[in-house]
Amino acid sequence: MAKLYLSLTINWEGVHINNLNDVQHIRKEIGVTVPVTHFVNPACFIPPWPEIFTRIQSAILPHDEVALELRPLKSLIAEIPGLKFRSEYNFYKTPIRTLQAYLLRQGISPGLLTPFPVSGYGVPPGVYSPAELKLILAHSLQRLQEVFPGKAIRGFRSGAWLANDSLIQALVELGFSYDSSAVPPELLSQGYEPGNTGNFRDGFGSKNGLLTEYLLRLWGHREQSVFFLKNHVFRIAYGNEPIRLHAQPFALGDLTEMPNNGGLTDTTGNINLQRLLQCAQQFIEQQNRNFFLNIGIRQESEIHQKIPLIQFFQDLRQHYPNVQFLTVHDAMNIWKKVVAEDSIQT
């Protein structure tokens, strides 16, 4: 009988950890036994303030998974000898001083701010050359492994979902098991369909400017030639189709793509969360196949952007009392096992 598998994720982007209490509240409400995959940017630990280490490590439970998240922040790039920081094609235009002032107005202690300026927050990793990307990923992986020596780090998600062909190749060469950067464009632009870009507003009704344009192009219905958005590998592997809410895992050569088909709640919003449940139900009923749902939050987002996840879990348990919660890596293993069994039968 087909099952619903859900992987809950948290992105730690390396800006601040002021909203850590939100994360702990959400986990208490949905149940701390639900495993979480934490996509952590090692820039969280630059400079190595003991309080930062302790607070982040305390939020990651023994049954959780740790994976790598990458936004090529200037602080991280500065640690790699000979590598020049790049700021081209930055989708995040908020001046650094404006961002600092905003965070301080929210009551964030300067001692808990990871190093400002956060230059590079909106820079697609693909602006770096393939060789440079491999250096950045290898360094980031090493930094993260030093902080979490007891965790096997095998997964990856690109910050703001901005992966490209060069990034995927680097992940393969470094031996990663999976990527989880693919996201449905319709979560960022209501009304999106192949041939219709939608209204450029996410599930909260917010506009995300240049980022939305990048993501519509990267995960939409056309192949891209712009170097930092090249998506040929993804499109061939996924049959030249756009990523949609019903997107399921697929092979990228030796790498597995685990789509973030539920997105992150600060862009998904209530309206898309309900659509996700309907999509899962239809998929299971019509195809009699397992449905893998991958949904998450950003640690840095505001509490009102995380709260919809609590209602979603209540609705989920009501409609699917036998839903199985598991890390992204464990979900990948189940998907690969089913694929292998199907191939033997055919």
N, C-alpha and C positions, 0 to 999 in steps of 0.2 A: 504494500500500500504506500502511495506517495506521501511524503512528509514535508513539513515546513521547517527549515533550518534557519535560525537567525543568529547573525553575528553582530554584536554591539561593539562599536569602536569609539575611541576618544582621541582626538587630535591635540597634541601639545606642540604649539607652533614656535615657541621660543621668545614670546613677547613679554609675558608676565604670568604669574601664577596666582593672581589675586582672586580668581574665581574658583579656586580649588574647593572651597566649601560647597559651592554649587554642585560640583561633581560628586562629592560625598553624599549630599542630600539626595541627588537623583539615584545614586546606587542604592541607598537605603530604601527609597520608595519602590524601586523595581525589584529589589532583592539582591543582596550582596553575593548570593550564590551564583548569579548570572555572570559567566566569565566575560571579560572585556579584553579586546585587543587595543593596546595603547600604541598609537603611532606618534613617536617622540622625536622631535627635532633636537639633536645634541646641542644646539645653540642655547637650549634651556640651562645648560651647565657651564656657560661661559659668561663671566669668570666663575670659578668653582666655589661659590658661596655655600658653606655647610648647610645653612637653613634651606636653600633651594633643593639640595640633594635630599635632605631628610624629608621634606614635605612631599616631594614628588614620589620618592620611593615608598612613602607610607600609603600613598593612594593606589599603589599597584600591588594587588593581592597575589598570593602564591599560585592560584589557578588562572591568573591572567596571562596574556601573551604580550610581549614587548616587540614592536616592529619599528622600522625606521621611517620617519617623516622628514622630508627635505624642502625647506625654503632656503635658498642660498643667501642667507643673511651675511652682511659684511663681516660680522664678528667671527663667523664660522670660516669664511674664505680666508680671513687674515691668518688663520692658523696653518694654512697650507703653503709651504715655502715656494716662492716663485710664481704663485697664481695671482693673477690680476682680478680684482673685483670688477664685476660688470653690472651696470645699472640700466642697460638698454631695454626697451619694450616693457618698462615697469607699468603695470596696470594700477598700482596703488599710489595715488598722487597726493595723499594727505601729507602736508609738511611735517617734519619730525617734531618741531616745537609744538605744533597744534596737537599732535598725538600725545605728546608728553603732558601737555596741559589738560587734555581730556582725561587721561588716566588718573592724574593727580586729583582732578575734581571728583572722580569716582571713589576717592579715599584710598588709593593704592599707595602704600608706603614706598618711598624711593628705594629703600633697601631691598624690596622684593621685585624691583624692575630688573629684568635681564638687560644687558648693556644696551643703552641707547647711544647713537641712533640705530633704529632698526632698519637701516638701509638694506635693500634687497628683499624686503617682505613681499613685494609684488613683482619680483623678477622671475620669469619662467626659467626653470633650470636649463631648458634647451638652448638658451643663449650661449651657453658654454660649449666648447668643442667636445666631440666624443671622448677624446683623451682626457680633457679637463673634467668632464663629468665622472669618468671612472675614478679619477683622483679624489674628487669631492665625496663620492659615495663611499670609497674605501676608507677615507679618513673619518667620515661620519659614522660608519659602521664600527670602526675601532673605538671611537670616542664613546659611543653608546654601549658597546660591550664592556668597556672599563667601568661604567656606572652600574651595569646590570650583569655581573659576571655569571650569575646563575641562570640567566635566560638565554635560550638559543634564538638569535635574531635572524629570521629568515624571510620576513615580509617587508613590503615597502608601500608607501603612498606618497605621491608628490603633493606638496603644498598647493592648495587651490586646484587640485586635480590636473595640473599642467604637466603631463608626461608627453614625450615624443619618441620617435623611433630611436634616436641616439641614446636616450635614457634607458629604454628597454634593453638595448644591446648591452649597455654597461651592466645592468642588473643581471643579465644572463652570464656575462663573463665573470662576474663576482660571485656567482653561485646562489643568488637569491632564489627562493622557491616560488614566490608569487608577487604580483603587483596588484594594488587595489585603488587605482587612480581613475578608472573609467567611470563616468557619471552621466546620467541622462540629462541632456540639454533642457528638457521640459521642466526640470526642477529649478532652473535658473531663468526660464522664460516661459510664462504661462501661454498655452496655446501652441507651443512648438509642435510641428509635424514636419516630415520631410517635404521640403518645398515651401514651408512657412516658418519664419524665424520666431513667431510669437510676439509677445509684447515687451520682452526684455525686463519683466518683473518676476521676482522669485515668489515662493509660497507665502512670504510675508508682505508681498506687494512692493518690495524694495528693488531699486535698480542698482546693479553692481558694475555699471559702466563697461569699461574695456574688458574686464574679466569675463563678462557674459559673452561678449563678442568672441573672445579667444576660445571659450568652451563650446560655443555653438559650432565653431569651425572645427575644433579638434575632435569632438565626439558626435558631430552631426552627420549629414548624409553626403558629404563631398570630401574627396581627397585633397589634402593641403600641400602646397609647395613651399610655403614660408618655412624656413629652416627650423625655427624653434617650435613649430606646430606640425611638423611632418608626421603624418599618421598612417603611412602606407602599411606598416606592419600590422597595426590594429585592424585596418579595414580589410585586408586580405584574410586575416585570421577570423574575423567576424562576418565574413560574407558580404562585405561592402554595405552593411546595414548600420544605421545610427544606433547608439546605445539608448535603450528605452527602459522604462520601469521594470519590464519583464526580463531584462538582460540577465543571463546566467553565466556561470564560469565558462571560460574557453581557453584553449591552449595557445600560447605564443611561443612555439618551439619548445624549448626546455623550461620555459616559464609559464605559470598559469595566471591568467587574468581573473581576479575575483572582483567583479564590478561593485562599486559603491552605489548600487541601484536605489538605495533609499536616501542617499546623500547625507548631509549633516543638517540637523534640525534648524539651524539659524538661517538656512535658505529653503529647506523643504516646506516647513509650515504645516499647519493642521490639514489644509485642503489636500495636499499631496500625500500626507500620511494615510488619510482615508482611502485615497486612490490606490496606495500601495497594498492595503489589505484586500481590496477588491481585485487587484491584479493578481495577487498570490492565490486567491480563492479560484479565480477563473482558470489560471494556469494549471493548478492541481486537478481541478474537475475536468477540464477539457483535454489535457494531455496525459493525465495520470503519471506525472513525473514529479520528482522532488523539486521544491522551489527553495532557492538559496537567497535569503534576504540579508542585505548588508547595510546597516544604518548606524549613524553616530552623532556625536556632538563635538564641538570644539571647546576645550577647557576655557579659552579666552572669551567666548561669547557670553552675552548677558543672560541672567537667569530666566527672563521671560522667553528667550529663544531656546531654552533647554526644556522648560516645563511641558511642551507638547509631547515629549517622549514618555512622560509618565502616563498620560491618557492613552497614548498609543499602546503601551504595554498592557494596560487594563483591557482595552478592546481586543488586543491580540490574544490574551489568555482566555477571554470570553468566547471568541470564535474558534480558537485553536488551542484547546487545553493541553494538547499533546505536543505543542511546539517544542523543538529541541534547541536549546541555547548552546552555542559553542564558539570557540575562537575562530578567527578567519583561517588560520593554518589548519585547524581540525576540519573545518568545512571543506577546505581544498582537498584534504585527504579523502573525505567521504565522496566528494564529487569524482575524484580520480579513480576511486575503487569502483564506483558505479559505471563509469565509462569503460573501464577495463573488463568488467563483467559483461556489459552489453556487447563489446567487441568479440568476446569469446562465443557468446550465444549466436551472433550473426555470422 
